[in-house]
Amino acid sequence: MIYSKAIKAGALALGVAVLGTTAVAEDGPIKIGVILPMSGGGAYVGEGINAGVEMAVKEVNDAGGVLGRPFQILLRDEQLRPDVSTAAMRELITLEGVQHFIGPATSATSLANSQIAREEKVVNISPSAKTEALTAGDNLHDFIFQLAPTTDVDGARTVEVLKGMDAKSVCFTGFDYAYSHDWFKAIRANMGDIREAGEFLVPMNATDFSATITQLLSSDCDTIIGTQYGGSFIAFVKQATPFGLFQTKKVLWGSNTGDHAVAAALGAELPDGLWASAADVWYFDGLESHAAYQKALAAHQGRKETDMWPITGYNAVKFLAAAIEAAGTTDPVAVAAALDGLTVQTPLGEITIDPKTNRANSPEFYGRFEHEDGSDIARMTDLRLVR
Amino acid sequence: MFTNPTVLFIQVMNSVSLAMNLFIIAAGLTLIFGVLRIVNFAHGAFYMVGAYVALSILRVTGDTDLGFLLGVLGSGVVMGAIAFVVERGLLSRLYDKEHMLQLLFTFALVLVIKDIVKMIWGTGQYSIGAPPFLRGAVNLGITYYPKYMLFLCALGPIIAIAIWFFMERTRWGRILRAAREDRVMLNALGTDVKMVYSGVFVTGAALAAMGGALAAPRSAVDPGMDALVIIDAFIIVIIGGLGSLLGSFVGALILGFLTVMGSIYLGEWVIVASYVMMVVILLVRPWGLFGKADEERH
């Protein structure tokens, strides 16, 4: 009997302790799980997005937090690997009690983590993944929100640019993966009289493109559309230039290669006339809100010529803060409901999440690279902010 | 596709150029295994350090022919010096330990090097241009072809012949071969085997680093550049035969042709094809095309 009482007393004490902890947690910081590539070839993307997250969190916290509570960032490295990315998300849910996530960065890792968000009923805002599959069909659920323009939207926008380039026939090239397939499909669906002359894909993460470059040169197309990104795009340009590819064909590239980081890495090697897109460019001066954001970002990063990735993380935090404020609680079910149809003022104007698709109508820049005024680093000219 | 002989010629040249770039990297790996009997997982990290060191040297010298030459040689010297410290200070303590410890050590070395690279050069992406005299294309009669890729086509065999000559025709080469066969006996005969081992590890690491510097004009310099090249290097030395220089040369040619031609005909299956080829060769000759079986060694 004494033993039984002791167990009951222990259980009661444990219950009080747990309830007490919960009460403390309700008053403590709101934890945001930020899962991004912070090592390897994708680290520059993760560091960029995280810089935007940090800046927005600082702004929110300096303004008194959300519901009177500050945001706290818990950052994990996803290494561009779905297994690592999902393990990080489960760890943050289980050990840290995180209920709101930003990231991962890529389509493959985002698809994997979205399924955990569905199972665990935690909010997952994807800042940068572009694949339609993330929020299409059975993959769409109440807790996943996609801020980057999806491939179907990109496809329609790209065709408008192609028409402006006076493209008559196109060749497709890039990595053999979901983004390429989805984007090319969307372009084909919209390109009307523009003729397709061939598709030349390479295995994911291939580093030698000489065979494909030779195929592209011998193909009957006047315009090339490609998808290699980051370091792979840099390698493609360096391998294609001595073959004269950029002198003989017009080129339009996806995968946000309009990012200033790419132009800075290639310097004088980036061919003039190449069309590209970017989520943000630091030299756009068409909006006061963007100028103010860039000024703050420059101060945060210690350099004026910033990359495009921070704005994706910045907007993700702003959406999360607005949703928690609107919901009046951090409960993920209520926050997810508040995100449906939510409109937020961002540096590039108002962005709204469609309550049916959970996709935001984020704009993107399109332009043509040129080295101007003798500068070694090209900028996009004919710059247009496409909504 | 190959009804056009010009296109076929270009694709053959592409294959050889890629193969020779890979051979320069794999040569160091097979050299280290051949003498030290260590499977060096850090070889890709050495390759990456080489590219970054060349980048830093070129920032100082400017984008000149001499700057590029100094970048390539400097990458070998710097990586060689680092490798000497690592080998003498740490790796040499593991020669008599089980292979698993050696594997774990080189794997740990990868992680340490990657973090140091991140601290020094950050996570950004960089680019090294080809030296001015190797930019553009040259007329080969039937077509124009990039000068830098031709340079790689020529450099691979030159390095192969140089290593072969050193190994087969010099006193130091005989010592290395003796160390590979029986280091205990060599030590008993009065040769400082420790320094032989250091020399081999330094040379192998320097070759990897110079391979990274030479590959940089055709790729991006970024913190992930080591991950893929180490796989290719291992495939080459495994199919060629661990420790065989000729095997690495032939293995590099096989992988180069498979990668270029396979990407035309096999699409995404080209990656699987390289592994299938490795498995088939290992089933037929477990010691690789030009390696020696244990019974042949003794």
HADDOCK unambig.tbl for C-alpha pairs under 7 A between the chains (distance, minus, plus):
assign (segid A and resid 40 and name CA) (segid B and resid 223 and name CA) 4.79 0.50 0.50
assign (segid A and resid 40 and name CA) (segid B and resid 224 and name CA) 4.19 0.50 0.50
assign (segid A and resid 41 and name CA) (segid B and resid 222 and name CA) 5.86 0.50 0.50
assign (segid A and resid 41 and name CA) (segid B and resid 223 and name CA) 5.12 0.50 0.50
assign (segid A and resid 41 and name CA) (segid B and resid 224 and name CA) 3.90 0.50 0.50
assign (segid A and resid 41 and name CA) (segid B and resid 225 and name CA) 6.95 0.50 0.50
assign (segid A and resid 43 and name CA) (segid B and resid 123 and name CA) 5.61 0.50 0.50
assign (segid A and resid 44 and name CA) (segid B and resid 123 and name CA) 5.15 0.50 0.50
assign (segid A and resid 44 and name CA) (segid B and resid 124 and name CA) 5.27 0.50 0.50
assign (segid A and resid 176 and name CA) (segid B and resid 268 and name CA) 6.84 0.50 0.50
assign (segid A and resid 201 and name CA) (segid B and resid 267 and name CA) 6.88 0.50 0.50
assign (segid A and resid 202 and name CA) (segid B and resid 263 and name CA) 6.42 0.50 0.50
assign (segid A and resid 202 and name CA) (segid B and resid 267 and name CA) 6.34 0.50 0.50
assign (segid A and resid 202 and name CA) (segid B and resid 268 and name CA) 6.41 0.50 0.50
assign (segid A and resid 203 and name CA) (segid B and resid 267 and name CA) 6.75 0.50 0.50
assign (segid A and resid 203 and name CA) (segid B and resid 268 and name CA) 4.66 0.50 0.50
assign (segid A and resid 210 and name CA) (segid B and resid 14 and name CA) 6.06 0.50 0.50
assign (segid A and resid 211 and name CA) (segid B and resid 11 and name CA) 6.02 0.50 0.50
assign (segid A and resid 211 and name CA) (segid B and resid 14 and name CA) 6.81 0.50 0.50
assign (segid A and resid 211 and name CA) (segid B and resid 260 and name CA) 5.45 0.50 0.50
assign (segid A and resid 231 and name CA) (segid B and resid 125 and name CA) 6.62 0.50 0.50
assign (segid A and resid 231 and name CA) (segid B and resid 220 and name CA) 4.98 0.50 0.50
assign (segid A and resid 231 and name CA) (segid B and resid 222 and name CA) 7.00 0.50 0.50
assign (segid A and resid 234 and name CA) (segid B and resid 219 and name CA) 6.51 0.50 0.50
assign (segid A and resid 234 and name CA) (segid B and resid 220 and name CA) 5.71 0.50 0.50
assign (segid A and resid 235 and name CA) (segid B and resid 218 and name CA) 5.66 0.50 0.50
assign (segid A and resid 235 and name CA) (segid B and resid 219 and name CA) 3.98 0.50 0.50
assign (segid A and resid 235 and name CA) (segid B and resid 220 and name CA) 5.53 0.50 0.50
assign (segid A and resid 238 and name CA) (segid B and resid 217 and name CA) 6.90 0.50 0.50
assign (segid A and resid 238 and name CA) (segid B and resid 218 and name CA) 5.54 0.50 0.50
assign (segid A and resid 238 and name CA) (segid B and resid 219 and name CA) 6.83 0.50 0.50
assign (segid A and resid 239 and name CA) (segid B and resid 218 and name CA) 5.58 0.50 0.50
assign (segid A and resid 242 and name CA) (segid B and resid 135 and name CA) 6.95 0.50 0.50
assign (segid A and resid 242 and name CA) (segid B and resid 136 and name CA) 4.73 0.50 0.50
assign (segid A and resid 242 and name CA) (segid B and resid 137 and name CA) 5.79 0.50 0.50
assign (segid A and resid 242 and name CA) (segid B and resid 146 and name CA) 5.26 0.50 0.50
assign (segid A and resid 243 and name CA) (segid B and resid 137 and name CA) 6.91 0.50 0.50
assign (segid A and resid 243 and name CA) (segid B and resid 145 and name CA) 6.75 0.50 0.50
assign (segid A and resid 243 and name CA) (segid B and resid 146 and name CA) 6.22 0.50 0.50
assign (segid A and resid 265 and name CA) (segid B and resid 125 and name CA) 5.76 0.50 0.50
assign (segid A and resid 265 and name CA) (segid B and resid 126 and name CA) 4.58 0.50 0.50
assign (segid A and resid 265 and name CA) (segid B and resid 127 and name CA) 5.54 0.50 0.50
assign (segid A and resid 266 and name CA) (segid B and resid 127 and name CA) 5.66 0.50 0.50
